[in-house]
Amino acid sequence: MEAIQARHNLADMTYINPLPVRIWHWVNALGFVLLVLTGAQIRYTDIFGVLTFESAVKLHNWVGFAVIANYFVWLGYYIFSDRITNYHPVLDARKFATNFFQQAQYYSYGIFKGEHSPHQVQPYDKFNPMQRLAYQLIMLTAAPINFVTGLMMWDTQRFANWIAAVGGIRVVDTIHVAIFILFVFFIFVHAYMGALGRTPITHYREMFTGYEEH
Amino acid sequence: MLTKSETGSPRKPKQGVAIRTSDILAMCTALSILLLSIPTTSIAAAPTGDAMCIACHSMKMNKALEDGDQLSLHISSTDFTESVHGKFGCASCHSAIAKGPHPKPAAISNKRDYSVAANDSCKNCHKGMVRSYQKSIHASLVAEGNQKAPLCTDCHSAHSIQAKETLATVTGQPCKGCHEEIFTAYSQSVHGTARENGNVIRASHIQAPICSDCHSAHDISAVAASEKLKSACIDCHPEAKAAHQKWLPNSELHLTAIACPACHSPMAERRVDLQLYNNVKQSPVAQSDDIEFQKRLQDLDVAGDGLDPMELWNLVRQTNQDGEAVNITLQGRVEVSKGIDSHRLANKGAAVRDCQSCHQNGANAFNSVTVSIAKPDGRKQRYVANSDVLSSAVSVESVSNFYAMGGTRIKLLDGLLILAIFAGVAVPIGHIVLGKILKKIR
């Protein structure tokens, strides 16, 4: 930290990601990657042979539970801290749409012209509109849906009524896999966009130190 | 009421009962000698009528049947008197005789019809057994007119009926008489060899099962009504559920969706049967009119090459439109393709335990699919479906209750995954290329 601060003026550093958020993020990242890999192993045993089906299922289940528990770290932190404003700093749809468009314009054009991002990262408003939408879709819909569908498939007997309510085990699996496919796409794009900082590792470093480098 | 074995060698009939004059003289002589030689006290103690019956029926005589066949009227007095029915006498079954003199010979169309009619006499004493039998697949086949389906006498014989213990032997009689190949498979199975090699498996003296232990003796269900057979397995192997729970995830689901022999007969060919199931009544959809179901399937299967995913979806949709509000889906189950394989049960060490034998694309079990409906007697009426009904996106609704991860994965999702990976790689590359192009333009 001192080394980083030594390279930059303190005025250029803003503490954006507190420790619980950083722990959650990296546990979640590792968990998602493992779930994607073991999920692919379960689904494509005929193509990949790194793990047996049985081992892949066991690992997938354990990692799944870890990711679910970790989810509540994230949820609890944001519910019980004032940093929830990062997700809803302004509840104004029109303004949000305008900002979203500006941000998309920046990523598709302005960034290459050396323009600054239209969104200024601040401790209580750290996400740009595109991040805000993507992360909420994932954390409030896609991830919980996959947690629940994963639980149903983990113990079909215990959750038999839930499975019936959803429409059957094939429906449950189809939803689970469709969201898995979405996560595969997200991981690629998220990893790439993380490299769009001042240098390719700036944002990655920030997720370890917590400090945003301007 | 004679079994096939007791019908003697054919003789040329004249008319009605084909008895020669010499036979009549011989019978009269024999009867006279018999009556004179039996002390009066013996006549009082023994069933007099039986002696009279046997006096004639111990001789070789045939009755000409309307179909040109011959019915042997010969009864072995030893076999009958030594049978469990010996003490009850002839008239206990042939009640018409007890009413008076020997009934006038009536015309009999053929052996089978005579045996079917005579079958009723068993219920005079064995009401419960006959009631059970009447619910059986054997009785259903008889009612259908199946000429080979067994009547009481086909298993128990007509006149040399033995105690039931004699049937529960390793010889396989009487089942083997009709199901010889299946019995041979059983004899080589873990059950058959255990039974032959001393029988006692555990300290509690549980014996390895013979046919009737799993199928029951009289109310033999159609094998497709597999819950009963599964119960038979669990009855002798109560620890099986707990044993599976130790290593098999979702063991209850596996035990429901997979017939025991599908894993415990490791060399068996497997298939998936999709049975129409009423979720409101929580029971298989019963088909009272076989022809209607068959016709509907034939109408749907335009190409006649088995149901494809859309045709299967239409079947479920149409079935749901029948009658009252219902919720009919297809209940999938992995089972062995040939009944004989159900009897080739191996030692549990040889049972299929490798998950990948089902949970991977192209697994043997998912290459063959049938759609079925339960007939009133429990048998299934089946129709072939294409194996892609298990991997089509169209089947998400129609086959919503059957899914094996990896084994029956939906191909459309595979395509979407490839697209997602392609897009995931294309977005960064496209963005980098876009940046370079814009820099050049600037």
Interface residues (C-beta under 8 A of the other chain):
Chain A: I42 R43 Y44 T45 D46 T52 F53 E54 V57 N61 Y107 S108 Y109 I111 F112 K113 M153 W154 D155 T156 Q157 A164 G167 G168 I169 R170 V171 D173 T174 V177 A178 F180 I181 L182 V184 F185 I187 F188 V189 Y192
Chain B: P249 N250 E252 L253 N279 T329 C355 Q356 H359 Q360 N361 G362 S395 V396 E397 V399 S400 N401 F402 Y403 M405 G406 R409 I410 L413 L416 L417 A420 I421 A423 G424 V425 V427 P428 H431 L434 G435 L438 K439 R442
